[in-house]
């Protein structure tokens, strides 16, 4: 088993390499720890957004926060 930070792209790529290069006679498991809504202040850690509707104003606000985090 390989446990990683699911928000770390390098860790995700490394885990996939690990899984692809393991012996094929056993399954590989990658456990990626993530936070719901990561990077969006009003969504982060809030499970309700998995069930909710993201209207135009919330969408624009979320995209702005995500873009700011990528800069």
Backbone as JSON Lines, residues from 0, in Angstrom:
{"i":0,"aa":"X","n":[0.84,-1.18,0.0],"ca":[0.0,0.0,0.0],"c":[0.88,1.24,0.0]}
{"i":1,"aa":"X","n":[0.41,2.26,-0.66],"ca":[1.12,3.53,-0.73],"c":[0.13,4.62,-0.32]}
{"i":2,"aa":"X","n":[0.49,5.4,0.69],"ca":[-0.38,6.48,1.16],"c":[0.27,7.81,0.82]}
{"i":3,"aa":"X","n":[-0.53,8.69,0.19],"ca":[0.01,9.97,-0.29],"c":[-0.94,11.13,0.01]}
{"i":4,"aa":"X","n":[-0.43,12.34,-0.17],"ca":[-1.24,13.54,-0.17],"c":[-1.86,13.65,-1.56]}
{"i":5,"aa":"X","n":[-3.14,13.44,-1.66],"ca":[-3.81,13.43,-2.95],"c":[-3.87,14.79,-3.64]}
{"i":6,"aa":"X","n":[-3.42,15.84,-2.97],"ca":[-3.37,17.17,-3.58],"c":[-1.98,17.48,-4.13]}
{"i":7,"aa":"X","n":[-1.04,16.59,-3.94],"ca":[0.35,16.78,-4.38],"c":[0.56,16.0,-5.68]}
{"i":8,"aa":"X","n":[0.6,16.72,-6.79],"ca":[0.69,16.07,-8.1],"c":[1.95,15.21,-8.23]}
{"i":9,"aa":"X","n":[3.07,15.66,-7.68],"ca":[4.29,14.84,-7.72],"c":[4.09,13.53,-6.96]}
{"i":10,"aa":"X","n":[3.4,13.59,-5.82],"ca":[3.14,12.38,-5.05],"c":[2.2,11.45,-5.8]}
{"i":11,"aa":"X","n":[1.21,12.0,-6.47],"ca":[0.28,11.18,-7.27],"c":[1.04,10.47,-8.39]}
{"i":12,"aa":"X","n":[1.88,11.22,-9.11],"ca":[2.65,10.62,-10.21],"c":[3.62,9.57,-9.68]}
{"i":13,"aa":"X","n":[4.26,9.84,-8.55],"ca":[5.16,8.86,-7.95],"c":[4.44,7.6,-7.53]}
{"i":14,"aa":"X","n":[3.25,7.75,-6.98],"ca":[2.48,6.58,-6.56],"c":[2.04,5.75,-7.76]}
{"i":15,"aa":"X","n":[1.68,6.42,-8.84],"ca":[1.3,5.67,-10.05],"c":[2.5,4.92,-10.62]}
{"i":16,"aa":"X","n":[3.67,5.55,-10.63],"ca":[4.89,4.86,-11.06],"c":[5.15,3.65,-10.17]}
{"i":17,"aa":"X","n":[5.0,3.85,-8.86],"ca":[5.19,2.75,-7.89],"c":[4.26,1.59,-8.23]}
{"i":18,"aa":"X","n":[2.98,1.9,-8.45],"ca":[2.0,0.85,-8.73],"c":[2.28,0.13,-10.04]}
{"i":19,"aa":"X","n":[2.68,0.89,-11.05],"ca":[2.93,0.28,-12.37],"c":[4.18,-0.58,-12.4]}
{"i":20,"aa":"X","n":[5.11,-0.35,-11.47],"ca":[6.37,-1.09,-11.46],"c":[6.44,-2.18,-10.4]}
{"i":21,"aa":"X","n":[5.32,-2.44,-9.76],"ca":[5.27,-3.53,-8.77],"c":[5.01,-4.85,-9.47]}
{"i":22,"aa":"X","n":[5.31,-5.96,-8.77],"ca":[4.97,-7.26,-9.36],"c":[3.48,-7.34,-9.68]}
{"i":23,"aa":"X","n":[3.17,-7.95,-10.79],"ca":[1.78,-7.99,-11.26],"c":[0.95,-9.1,-10.6]}
{"i":24,"aa":"X","n":[1.57,-9.91,-9.74],"ca":[0.83,-11.01,-9.13],"c":[0.05,-10.58,-7.88]}
{"i":25,"aa":"X","n":[0.17,-9.3,-7.49],"ca":[-0.55,-8.79,-6.33],"c":[-1.14,-7.42,-6.66]}
{"i":26,"aa":"X","n":[-2.28,-7.11,-6.08],"ca":[-2.86,-5.78,-6.34],"c":[-2.04,-4.68,-5.67]}
{"i":27,"aa":"X","n":[-2.14,-3.51,-6.23],"ca":[-1.52,-2.32,-5.65],"c":[-2.63,-1.41,-5.14]}
{"i":28,"aa":"X","n":[-2.38,-0.78,-4.02],"ca":[-3.36,0.15,-3.44],"c":[-2.69,1.49,-3.21]}
{"i":29,"aa":"X","n":[-3.33,2.54,-3.71],"ca":[-2.88,3.89,-3.45],"c":[-3.99,4.56,-2.65]}
{"i":30,"aa":"X","n":[-3.65,4.99,-1.46],"ca":[-4.59,5.7,-0.6],"c":[-4.2,7.17,-0.63]}
{"i":31,"aa":"X","n":[-5.06,7.98,-1.25],"ca":[-4.78,9.4,-1.41],"c":[-5.62,10.2,-0.4]}
{"i":32,"aa":"X","n":[-4.94,10.82,0.55],"ca":[-5.62,11.67,1.52],"c":[-5.95,13.0,0.85]}
{"i":33,"aa":"X","n":[-7.22,13.39,0.88],"ca":[-7.65,14.64,0.28],"c":[-8.6,15.38,1.22]}
{"i":34,"aa":"X","n":[-8.83,16.63,0.92],"ca":[-9.77,17.46,1.66],"c":[-10.82,17.93,0.67]}
{"i":35,"aa":"X","n":[-12.08,17.69,0.98],"ca":[-13.16,18.13,0.1],"c":[-13.09,19.64,-0.11]}
{"i":36,"aa":"X","n":[-13.18,20.07,-1.35],"ca":[-13.19,21.5,-1.66],"c":[-11.88,22.22,-1.48]}
{"i":37,"aa":"X","n":[-10.78,21.47,-1.43],"ca":[-9.46,22.05,-1.16],"c":[-9.19,23.26,-2.05]}
{"i":38,"aa":"X","n":[-8.78,24.36,-1.42],"ca":[-8.41,25.55,-2.16],"c":[-9.51,26.57,-2.35]}
{"i":39,"aa":"X","n":[-10.74,26.23,-1.91],"ca":[-11.86,27.17,-2.02],"c":[-12.38,27.39,-0.61]}
{"i":40,"aa":"X","n":[-12.17,28.6,-0.09],"ca":[-12.41,28.88,1.34],"c":[-13.8,28.49,1.82]}
{"i":41,"aa":"X","n":[-14.82,28.77,1.05],"ca":[-16.17,28.49,1.53],"c":[-16.61,27.04,1.29]}
{"i":42,"aa":"X","n":[-15.78,26.26,0.62],"ca":[-16.1,24.86,0.35],"c":[-15.19,23.89,1.12]}
{"i":43,"aa":"X","n":[-13.99,24.31,1.42],"ca":[-12.98,23.4,1.98],"c":[-13.45,22.76,3.28]}
{"i":44,"aa":"X","n":[-13.4,21.43,3.3],"ca":[-13.76,20.66,4.47],"c":[-15.26,20.58,4.73]}
{"i":45,"aa":"X","n":[-16.06,21.01,3.78],"ca":[-17.51,21.03,3.95],"c":[-18.15,20.02,3.02]}
{"i":46,"aa":"X","n":[-18.61,18.93,3.56],"ca":[-19.17,17.84,2.73],"c":[-20.45,18.27,2.01]}
{"i":47,"aa":"X","n":[-21.16,19.26,2.52],"ca":[-22.44,19.65,1.93],"c":[-22.31,20.08,0.47]}
{"i":48,"aa":"X","n":[-21.15,20.58,0.07],"ca":[-20.99,21.01,-1.31],"c":[-20.99,19.85,-2.29]}
{"i":49,"aa":"X","n":[-20.83,18.64,-1.81],"ca":[-20.95,17.48,-2.7],"c":[-22.41,17.28,-3.1]}
{"i":50,"aa":"X","n":[-23.32,17.82,-2.33],"ca":[-24.74,17.66,-2.58],"c":[-25.39,18.93,-3.1]}
{"i":51,"aa":"X","n":[-24.68,20.02,-3.05],"ca":[-25.28,21.31,-3.36],"c":[-25.11,21.74,-4.81]}
{"i":52,"aa":"X","n":[-25.66,22.89,-5.1],"ca":[-25.6,23.49,-6.43],"c":[-24.65,24.68,-6.38]}
{"i":53,"aa":"X","n":[-23.75,24.75,-7.33],"ca":[-22.8,25.85,-7.42],"c":[-23.34,26.85,-8.44]}
{"i":54,"aa":"X","n":[-24.02,27.88,-7.95],"ca":[-24.59,28.9,-8.83],"c":[-23.5,29.78,-9.43]}
{"i":55,"aa":"X","n":[-23.89,30.67,-10.34],"ca":[-22.91,31.5,-11.05],"c":[-22.02,32.33,-10.13]}
{"i":56,"aa":"X","n":[-22.57,32.94,-9.09],"ca":[-21.75,33.77,-8.19],"c":[-20.75,32.91,-7.43]}
{"i":57,"aa":"X","n":[-21.21,31.78,-6.88],"ca":[-20.31,30.88,-6.16],"c":[-19.27,30.3,-7.1]}
{"i":58,"aa":"X","n":[-19.67,29.98,-8.32],"ca":[-18.73,29.43,-9.31],"c":[-17.62,30.42,-9.6]}
{"i":59,"aa":"X","n":[-17.99,31.67,-9.83],"ca":[-16.98,32.7,-10.13],"c":[-16.04,32.91,-8.95]}
{"i":60,"aa":"X","n":[-16.59,32.92,-7.76],"ca":[-15.77,33.08,-6.55],"c":[-14.82,31.91,-6.38]}
{"i":61,"aa":"X","n":[-15.33,30.69,-6.58],"ca":[-14.5,29.49,-6.45],"c":[-13.38,29.49,-7.48]}
{"i":62,"aa":"X","n":[-13.7,29.8,-8.74],"ca":[-12.68,29.83,-9.79],"c":[-11.6,30.86,-9.49]}
{"i":63,"aa":"X","n":[-12.01,32.02,-8.98],"ca":[-11.03,33.06,-8.65],"c":[-10.08,32.59,-7.57]}
{"i":64,"aa":"X","n":[-10.6,31.89,-6.54],"ca":[-9.74,31.38,-5.46],"c":[-8.8,30.29,-5.97]}
{"i":65,"aa":"X","n":[-9.3,29.43,-6.84],"ca":[-8.47,28.36,-7.39],"c":[-7.35,28.96,-8.24]}
{"i":66,"aa":"X","n":[-7.7,29.91,-9.1],"ca":[-6.69,30.55,-9.95],"c":[-5.64,31.28,-9.11]}
{"i":67,"aa":"X","n":[-6.07,31.93,-8.05],"ca":[-5.14,32.63,-7.16],"c":[-4.18,31.63,-6.51]}
{"i":68,"aa":"X","n":[-4.7,30.46,-6.15],"ca":[-3.87,29.43,-5.54],"c":[-2.86,28.82,-6.5]}
{"i":69,"aa":"X","n":[-3.16,28.88,-7.79],"ca":[-2.25,28.32,-8.8],"c":[-1.15,29.28,-9.18]}
{"i":70,"aa":"X","n":[-1.36,30.56,-8.89],"ca":[-0.38,31.58,-9.29],"c":[0.88,31.5,-8.47]}
